[in-house]
Amino acid sequence: MKYKVTISDIAKELNITPATVSRALSDHPAISEKTKKAVQDIAARLNYKKNSIAASLQSGRTNVIGVMLPSVETSFFGSVLHGIETIANSKGYNVLIYQSEENMKHEARGIETFLSARVDGILASIAKDTVDFDHFLEVKARNIPLVFFDRANDDLGIPSVVIDDFKGAFLATEHLIKQGYNRIAHIGGATHTSIWNARLKGYTAALAANNIPFDESLVYVGNISIDSGKEAVKYFFDSSAPPDAIFAVEDFTALGAIKELKDRNIKIPEEVGIIGFANELFGQHITPGLSTIDQQTELMGTEAIKLLLELISGKEKNKPRQLKIVLEPKPVYRQSTMKKKVPVHNTPPATAILNPASIA
């Protein structure tokens, strides 16, 4: 068994106390620079490895960040995670990842795991099944820094980094209108989740701004999946008055819709236009290419971890700031909506965006 070098071994080499070695390794101001260098040189020669558990008990920090993801199967959350890890690693933090699998009980168990691991802070995107937020309130009650990203709940008073879902949905819907579609359906998600609710409001606002009456029969509430997109198309096109365009709440739902439309030999975009939300990687590789709304995922990750590190360091006490960061959605228009067959620049249209608070 390989012998593990300790502080006492370094102390014996230099004929000083273990306490002095500990202070020298921690760069304590009471220790001379000469002694610090001597300790560091011996530590390097003996290949001394600092005991991270003991160090965390001494400092009160573990240098570990907990990240709660609804799923690791999408490029969306993979890109967010890349942004988080890039900054975390550069600041000397390790990342502990837990996948909720979109399940509230799994999410609560993951939060308990983070608390047991004594993480310095938590980044979380709320599972779509979550309706009870006690596990997040427990984190808040313990004064452990917590930041939501992508999916948040403003009522909890927890800092967050999100995309402007209302504006993104407005832009997506208005793009379909400008391409000549006028009977536009929406495949949404359960509105207890704030982002799905905001996207529904953006959709209805765009219709209102363009004098298109809202038709409740053109809204299908699904479970955010490929199968949900398929089922929605079956619902719409088995009716007597099907839509001529679809705004799907996210890209996998849009992919399901495209698959079902193709199975029915319905031409995209000539007969039906379709746009998603998220800009998943597959969107540019399928036929037709999927129009979508980019959520600036890597930026979302970097902004979320920066905000969390500020909370951990306590900077926000000395520098008041708005603890909700809202990123701009970026339209990405591809063949799935190009009914007019004319170039469309990926910039927001000039139409005024209505305030979501004004939508009933």
C-alpha positions, 0 to 999 in steps of 0.5 A: 500500500502506498504511504500517504504523506502528511503535514507531520512528515513535512514538519519533521523534515523542517523541524517545525510544528505541524501547525506551522506547516498548516499555516504555511500551506494556507498562506497565513500572514503570520508565517514568513515568506522564507518558511512558506517557501521551505514548506512548499518545496518539501511538500512538492518533493514529498508529493504531498496532497492536501486533504480536501475534506479537512480543508473544507472543514477548516474553511467552511467551503467544499468548492463544489457546485451542485447542478440540477438538470431536467435531462442530459439527453438534449443538446440544450442542457448540454450546452448550458452545462458547458457554459457552467463548467467552463467558468466553474473550473476556471474558478477552482470549483468542481461540478456535481450533476444530478438529473431529475428526469423531469420528476419532482421526487427525483428533483427533491432527492437530488437537492437532498444529495447536494445538501448532504454533500455540503455544496457551496451553491446550487444551480437548478432548472425546474422539472416539468412535473414540479408543483411543490417547491418545498425542497428549493425553499429548504435550500433558501432557508439554509442560506445556501446560494441557489440560482435557477436557470431556464425554468424558474419560479419568480414567486419564490424570490430566488435569483434566476437566468432565463430567456425572454420566453414571451418575446421569443414566442411572439417572434416565432408566431409573427414570423409565421404570420409574415410568411403568409400563414393565418391559421396558426396552432400552438403545441404547448406544455402545462402552464404551471411551468412558467416558460410554457405559460409565457410562450403561450402568452407570446403566441396569443399576443402575436395573434392579437397584434396582427388582428388574428382571432384566438381559437382555443381549438388550435391549442394543444397541451402536451407533455413536451416530447416527440410523441406529444408533437405527433399526438398534437398533429393527429388532433389538429388534422383529424379535425374539420378545420386543421391549421396551416402552421404550428408553433411548437413550444420546443424543438423535440415537440416540433420534430414529432409534429414534422414526423407525423406531417410527413407520415400524412404526406403533408408538405412542409412548408408549402401546406404547413409551416412549423417552428420550434423553440430552443435551437437543438442541434438536430434542427439544422440537419433534418429535412426541411431544416427546422426554424426555431428560437435560439436561447443562447444556451452557453451564455445562459450557463456562464451568466448563471454560474457567475451570478451564483459565484457572486452570491457565494462570495457575498458580493451582492451585499455590497453591490445591489443588482437585479437578481433576474437576468433575462437574455434576448431570444435569437430567431433562426429561420430555416426551410420549415417556415419558408412559404414565401421562398424569400430570404429572411434575416435572423433579426427581430421584426419591428412590430412592438412586443406587447407587455405579457402582463396585459394579456388576460 
